[in-house]
Amino acid sequence: MIDPIIDFDALWQAAIALPSHLSPYTVHGPDHWRRVERNALILASQSGANVSVVRLFALFHDSCRENDDYDPDHGKRGAALAIAWRRKYFDLPDELFELLHYACNWHTDRHHHEDPTIATCWDADRLDLGRVGITPHPKYLNTGLAKEIALHGSISPWLHLVVHRF
Ligand SMILES: [Fe+2]
């Protein structure tokens, strides 16, 4: 399937302008989203994940968090925002949109999935747990590369795999 053309700059501007980002809660904010996007692109170079979906996941999955602590419904709200913004800021074929929606909806409740795109989304998010002092354990990861990175303790040796230029 050919990747759709998406204006990610416009999407990011809209997401960063969401009212919640006026708050000081930034552990799950845009800096984290960017690292998740970078991680996802690194993993996608080997996992076969759909690049548009993993980049959209990075933007949406924590976009509707109301705090940095207990917010069990933030994934569902992020998935709902993706529905609301579909065909306004971006579009995806139904098959790909369903992957995006599922990945956002379940990203905190579930760890494993056999679909390489969903698996890459979730691994990319968990590989950024170092920002809150947690080293991700390989048993909670899906892709071989994410497990290798977690065991190494740093993603630095793999940064050259990011082919996208922000
Ligand atoms: Fe996240």
py3Dmol code that shows the C-alpha trace and the ligand (Angstrom):
import py3Dmol

protein = """\
ATOM      1  CA  MET A   1       0.000   0.000   0.000  1.00  0.00           C
ATOM      2  CA  ILE A   2       1.371   3.423  -0.970  1.00  0.00           C
ATOM      3  CA  ASP A   3       1.799   5.842   1.919  1.00  0.00           C
ATOM      4  CA  PRO A   4      -0.622   8.760   1.731  1.00  0.00           C
ATOM      5  CA  ILE A   5       0.735  12.309   1.564  1.00  0.00           C
ATOM      6  CA  ILE A   6       0.126  13.971   4.928  1.00  0.00           C
ATOM      7  CA  ASP A   7       0.971  17.545   5.954  1.00  0.00           C
ATOM      8  CA  PHE A   8       2.599  16.634   9.255  1.00  0.00           C
ATOM      9  CA  ASP A   9       3.703  20.207   9.914  1.00  0.00           C
ATOM     10  CA  ALA A  10       0.084  21.397   9.908  1.00  0.00           C
ATOM     11  CA  LEU A  11      -0.923  18.470  12.095  1.00  0.00           C
ATOM     12  CA  TRP A  12       1.790  19.199  14.631  1.00  0.00           C
ATOM     13  CA  GLN A  13       0.878  22.864  14.788  1.00  0.00           C
ATOM     14  CA  ALA A  14      -2.745  21.943  15.454  1.00  0.00           C
ATOM     15  CA  ALA A  15      -1.834  19.359  18.090  1.00  0.00           C
ATOM     16  CA  ILE A  16       0.569  21.610  19.931  1.00  0.00           C
ATOM     17  CA  ALA A  17      -2.132  24.287  20.006  1.00  0.00           C
ATOM     18  CA  LEU A  18      -4.531  21.994  21.876  1.00  0.00           C
ATOM     19  CA  PRO A  19      -5.567  23.674  25.151  1.00  0.00           C
ATOM     20  CA  SER A  20      -4.069  20.898  27.292  1.00  0.00           C
ATOM     21  CA  HIS A  21      -0.584  21.932  26.204  1.00  0.00           C
ATOM     22  CA  LEU A  22      -0.961  25.235  27.972  1.00  0.00           C
ATOM     23  CA  SER A  23      -0.569  23.205  31.151  1.00  0.00           C
ATOM     24  CA  PRO A  24       2.812  22.423  32.731  1.00  0.00           C
ATOM     25  CA  TYR A  25       2.345  18.669  32.211  1.00  0.00           C
ATOM     26  CA  THR A  26       5.058  17.936  29.738  1.00  0.00           C
ATOM     27  CA  VAL A  27       6.398  14.455  30.505  1.00  0.00           C
ATOM     28  CA  HIS A  28       3.826  13.207  28.019  1.00  0.00           C
ATOM     29  CA  GLY A  29       3.956  16.350  25.890  1.00  0.00           C
ATOM     30  CA  PRO A  30       5.281  17.190  22.439  1.00  0.00           C
ATOM     31  CA  ASP A  31       8.941  16.517  23.236  1.00  0.00           C
ATOM     32  CA  HIS A  32       7.940  12.961  24.139  1.00  0.00           C
ATOM     33  CA  TRP A  33       5.821  12.694  20.978  1.00  0.00           C
ATOM     34  CA  ARG A  34       8.856  13.646  18.883  1.00  0.00           C
ATOM     35  CA  ARG A  35      11.033  11.014  20.533  1.00  0.00           C
ATOM     36  CA  VAL A  36       8.314   8.418  20.004  1.00  0.00           C
ATOM     37  CA  GLU A  37       8.201   9.424  16.337  1.00  0.00           C
ATOM     38  CA  ARG A  38      11.994   9.094  16.068  1.00  0.00           C
ATOM     39  CA  ASN A  39      11.937   5.719  17.842  1.00  0.00           C
ATOM     40  CA  ALA A  40       9.106   4.521  15.597  1.00  0.00           C
ATOM     41  CA  LEU A  41      10.973   5.490  12.440  1.00  0.00           C
ATOM     42  CA  ILE A  42      14.049   3.607  13.649  1.00  0.00           C
ATOM     43  CA  LEU A  43      12.002   0.501  14.454  1.00  0.00           C
ATOM     44  CA  ALA A  44       9.974   0.776  11.233  1.00  0.00           C
ATOM     45  CA  SER A  45      13.156   0.548   9.193  1.00  0.00           C
ATOM     46  CA  GLN A  46      13.273  -3.114  10.209  1.00  0.00           C
ATOM     47  CA  SER A  47       9.777  -4.061  11.385  1.00  0.00           C
ATOM     48  CA  GLY A  48       7.908  -3.274   8.186  1.00  0.00           C
ATOM     49  CA  ALA A  49       5.489  -0.941  10.000  1.00  0.00           C
ATOM     50  CA  ASN A  50       3.521   1.614   8.028  1.00  0.00           C
ATOM     51  CA  VAL A  51       5.437   4.869   8.438  1.00  0.00           C
ATOM     52  CA  SER A  52       2.421   7.199   8.204  1.00  0.00           C
ATOM     53  CA  VAL A  53       0.571   5.298  10.910  1.00  0.00           C
ATOM     54  CA  VAL A  54       3.475   5.220  13.343  1.00  0.00           C
ATOM     55  CA  ARG A  55       4.116   8.955  12.847  1.00  0.00           C
ATOM     56  CA  LEU A  56       0.435   9.699  13.438  1.00  0.00           C
ATOM     57  CA  PHE A  57       0.441   7.479  16.536  1.00  0.00           C
ATOM     58  CA  ALA A  58       3.356   9.460  17.950  1.00  0.00           C
ATOM     59  CA  LEU A  59       1.334  12.646  17.611  1.00  0.00           C
ATOM     60  CA  PHE A  60      -2.076  11.408  18.771  1.00  0.00           C
ATOM     61  CA  HIS A  61      -1.432   8.814  21.469  1.00  0.00           C
ATOM     62  CA  ASP A  62      -0.779  11.235  24.361  1.00  0.00           C
ATOM     63  CA  SER A  63      -2.281  14.334  22.732  1.00  0.00           C
ATOM     64  CA  CYS A  64      -5.304  14.352  25.044  1.00  0.00           C
ATOM     65  CA  ARG A  65      -3.651  13.639  28.375  1.00  0.00           C
ATOM     66  CA  GLU A  66      -5.026  15.784  31.161  1.00  0.00           C
ATOM     67  CA  ASN A  67      -2.151  15.120  33.550  1.00  0.00           C
ATOM     68  CA  ASP A  68       1.095  13.159  33.808  1.00  0.00           C
ATOM     69  CA  ASP A  69      -0.204  10.735  36.400  1.00  0.00           C
ATOM     70  CA  TYR A  70      -3.405   8.668  36.433  1.00  0.00           C
ATOM     71  CA  ASP A  71      -5.379   9.331  33.279  1.00  0.00           C
ATOM     72  CA  PRO A  72      -6.680   5.941  32.143  1.00  0.00           C
ATOM     73  CA  ASP A  73      -8.858   7.250  29.318  1.00  0.00           C
ATOM     74  CA  HIS A  74      -6.269   9.383  27.552  1.00  0.00           C
ATOM     75  CA  GLY A  75      -5.656   6.753  24.883  1.00  0.00           C
ATOM     76  CA  LYS A  76      -9.338   6.626  24.028  1.00  0.00           C
ATOM     77  CA  ARG A  77      -9.461  10.421  23.843  1.00  0.00           C
ATOM     78  CA  GLY A  78      -6.406  10.438  21.575  1.00  0.00           C
ATOM     79  CA  ALA A  79      -8.073   7.879  19.318  1.00  0.00           C
ATOM     80  CA  ALA A  80     -11.234  10.000  19.290  1.00  0.00           C
ATOM     81  CA  LEU A  81      -9.206  13.055  18.307  1.00  0.00           C
ATOM     82  CA  ALA A  82      -7.768  11.063  15.390  1.00  0.00           C
ATOM     83  CA  ILE A  83     -11.339  10.377  14.248  1.00  0.00           C
ATOM     84  CA  ALA A  84     -12.265  14.046  14.616  1.00  0.00           C
ATOM     85  CA  TRP A  85      -9.230  15.234  12.672  1.00  0.00           C
ATOM     86  CA  ARG A  86      -9.412  12.607   9.941  1.00  0.00           C
ATOM     87  CA  ARG A  87     -10.210  14.284   6.612  1.00  0.00           C
ATOM     88  CA  LYS A  88      -9.594  17.666   8.239  1.00  0.00           C
ATOM     89  CA  TYR A  89      -5.823  17.496   8.756  1.00  0.00           C
ATOM     90  CA  PHE A  90      -5.002  14.096   7.298  1.00  0.00           C
ATOM     91  CA  ASP A  91      -6.518  11.019   5.787  1.00  0.00           C
ATOM     92  CA  LEU A  92      -5.724   7.338   5.675  1.00  0.00           C
ATOM     93  CA  PRO A  93      -7.341   4.365   3.965  1.00  0.00           C
ATOM     94  CA  ASP A  94      -9.722   2.584   6.349  1.00  0.00           C
ATOM     95  CA  GLU A  95      -7.348  -0.349   6.850  1.00  0.00           C
ATOM     96  CA  LEU A  96      -4.548   1.934   8.041  1.00  0.00           C
ATOM     97  CA  PHE A  97      -6.816   4.190  10.076  1.00  0.00           C
ATOM     98  CA  GLU A  98      -8.054   1.182  12.024  1.00  0.00           C
ATOM     99  CA  LEU A  99      -4.452   0.370  12.982  1.00  0.00           C
ATOM    100  CA  LEU A 100      -3.900   3.960  14.157  1.00  0.00           C
ATOM    101  CA  HIS A 101      -7.125   3.996  16.150  1.00  0.00           C
ATOM    102  CA  TYR A 102      -6.421   0.645  17.800  1.00  0.00           C
ATOM    103  CA  ALA A 103      -2.842   1.569  18.652  1.00  0.00           C
ATOM    104  CA  CYS A 104      -3.908   4.830  20.320  1.00  0.00           C
ATOM    105  CA  ASN A 105      -6.896   3.305  22.078  1.00  0.00           C
ATOM    106  CA  TRP A 106      -5.002   0.449  23.717  1.00  0.00           C
ATOM    107  CA  HIS A 107      -1.462   1.774  24.089  1.00  0.00           C
ATOM    108  CA  THR A 108      -1.459   1.800  27.894  1.00  0.00           C
ATOM    109  CA  ASP A 109      -3.568  -1.307  28.541  1.00  0.00           C
ATOM    110  CA  ARG A 110      -1.898  -3.775  26.208  1.00  0.00           C
ATOM    111  CA  HIS A 111       1.731  -4.570  25.449  1.00  0.00           C
ATOM    112  CA  HIS A 112       1.810  -7.077  22.643  1.00  0.00           C
ATOM    113  CA  HIS A 113       0.336  -7.281  19.184  1.00  0.00           C
ATOM    114  CA  GLU A 114       1.190  -9.380  16.158  1.00  0.00           C
ATOM    115  CA  ASP A 115       0.565  -6.581  13.664  1.00  0.00           C
ATOM    116  CA  PRO A 116       3.985  -4.984  12.963  1.00  0.00           C
ATOM    117  CA  THR A 117       2.590  -1.453  12.778  1.00  0.00           C
ATOM    118  CA  ILE A 118       0.771  -1.631  16.126  1.00  0.00           C
ATOM    119  CA  ALA A 119       3.767  -3.416  17.670  1.00  0.00           C
ATOM    120  CA  THR A 120       6.096  -0.683  16.426  1.00  0.00           C
ATOM    121  CA  CYS A 121       3.852   2.074  17.826  1.00  0.00           C
ATOM    122  CA  TRP A 122       3.796   0.535  21.291  1.00  0.00           C
ATOM    123  CA  ASP A 123       7.509  -0.298  21.337  1.00  0.00           C
ATOM    124  CA  ALA A 124       8.406   3.232  20.240  1.00  0.00           C
ATOM    125  CA  ASP A 125       6.415   4.675  23.142  1.00  0.00           C
ATOM    126  CA  ARG A 126       7.938   2.289  25.714  1.00  0.00           C
ATOM    127  CA  LEU A 127      11.465   2.957  24.506  1.00  0.00           C
ATOM    128  CA  ASP A 128      11.011   6.526  25.789  1.00  0.00           C
ATOM    129  CA  LEU A 129      10.368   5.386  29.373  1.00  0.00           C
ATOM    130  CA  GLY A 130      13.902   6.458  30.243  1.00  0.00           C
ATOM    131  CA  ARG A 131      12.576  10.016  30.559  1.00  0.00           C
ATOM    132  CA  VAL A 132      10.772   8.982  33.753  1.00  0.00           C
ATOM    133  CA  GLY A 133      13.599   6.819  35.072  1.00  0.00           C
ATOM    134  CA  ILE A 134      12.263   3.491  33.841  1.00  0.00           C
ATOM    135  CA  THR A 135      14.291   1.109  31.713  1.00  0.00           C
ATOM    136  CA  PRO A 136      11.871  -0.793  29.467  1.00  0.00           C
ATOM    137  CA  HIS A 137      12.066  -4.556  29.945  1.00  0.00           C
ATOM    138  CA  PRO A 138      12.298  -6.593  26.727  1.00  0.00           C
ATOM    139  CA  LYS A 139       9.406  -8.807  27.845  1.00  0.00           C
ATOM    140  CA  TYR A 140       7.077  -5.824  27.419  1.00  0.00           C
ATOM    141  CA  LEU A 141       8.364  -5.132  23.916  1.00  0.00           C
ATOM    142  CA  ASN A 142       7.421  -6.718  20.590  1.00  0.00           C
ATOM    143  CA  THR A 143       9.993  -6.106  17.909  1.00  0.00           C
ATOM    144  CA  GLY A 144      13.430  -7.633  17.850  1.00  0.00           C
ATOM    145  CA  LEU A 145      15.106  -4.273  17.409  1.00  0.00           C
ATOM    146  CA  ALA A 146      13.248  -2.684  20.346  1.00  0.00           C
ATOM    147  CA  LYS A 147      14.361  -5.567  22.578  1.00  0.00           C
ATOM    148  CA  GLU A 148      17.945  -5.138  21.375  1.00  0.00           C
ATOM    149  CA  ILE A 149      17.812  -1.387  22.102  1.00  0.00           C
ATOM    150  CA  ALA A 150      16.327  -1.987  25.558  1.00  0.00           C
ATOM    151  CA  LEU A 151      19.052  -4.489  26.418  1.00  0.00           C
ATOM    152  CA  HIS A 152      21.703  -2.056  25.216  1.00  0.00           C
ATOM    153  CA  GLY A 153      20.213   0.737  27.333  1.00  0.00           C
ATOM    154  CA  SER A 154      20.402   3.483  24.726  1.00  0.00           C
ATOM    155  CA  ILE A 155      19.032   4.075  21.250  1.00  0.00           C
ATOM    156  CA  SER A 156      22.058   6.144  20.217  1.00  0.00           C
ATOM    157  CA  PRO A 157      23.771   3.441  18.080  1.00  0.00           C
ATOM    158  CA  TRP A 158      20.647   3.187  15.928  1.00  0.00           C
ATOM    159  CA  LEU A 159      19.994   6.895  15.272  1.00  0.00           C
ATOM    160  CA  HIS A 160      21.441   6.602  11.775  1.00  0.00           C
ATOM    161  CA  LEU A 161      18.419   4.493  10.824  1.00  0.00           C
ATOM    162  CA  VAL A 162      16.173   7.584  10.910  1.00  0.00           C
ATOM    163  CA  VAL A 163      15.887   8.387   7.246  1.00  0.00           C
ATOM    164  CA  HIS A 164      13.142  10.986   7.626  1.00  0.00           C
ATOM    165  CA  ARG A 165      14.281  14.588   7.992  1.00  0.00           C
ATOM    166  CA  PHE A 166      12.176  16.626  10.411  1.00  0.00           C
TER     167      PHE A 166
END
"""
ligand_1 = """\
1
LIG
Fe 3.509 8.085 25.227
"""
view = py3Dmol.view(width=600, height=400)
view.addModel(protein, "pdb")
view.setStyle({"model": 0}, {"cartoon": {"style": "trace"}})
view.addModel(ligand_1, "xyz")
view.setStyle({"model": 1}, {"stick": {}})
view.zoomTo()
view.show()
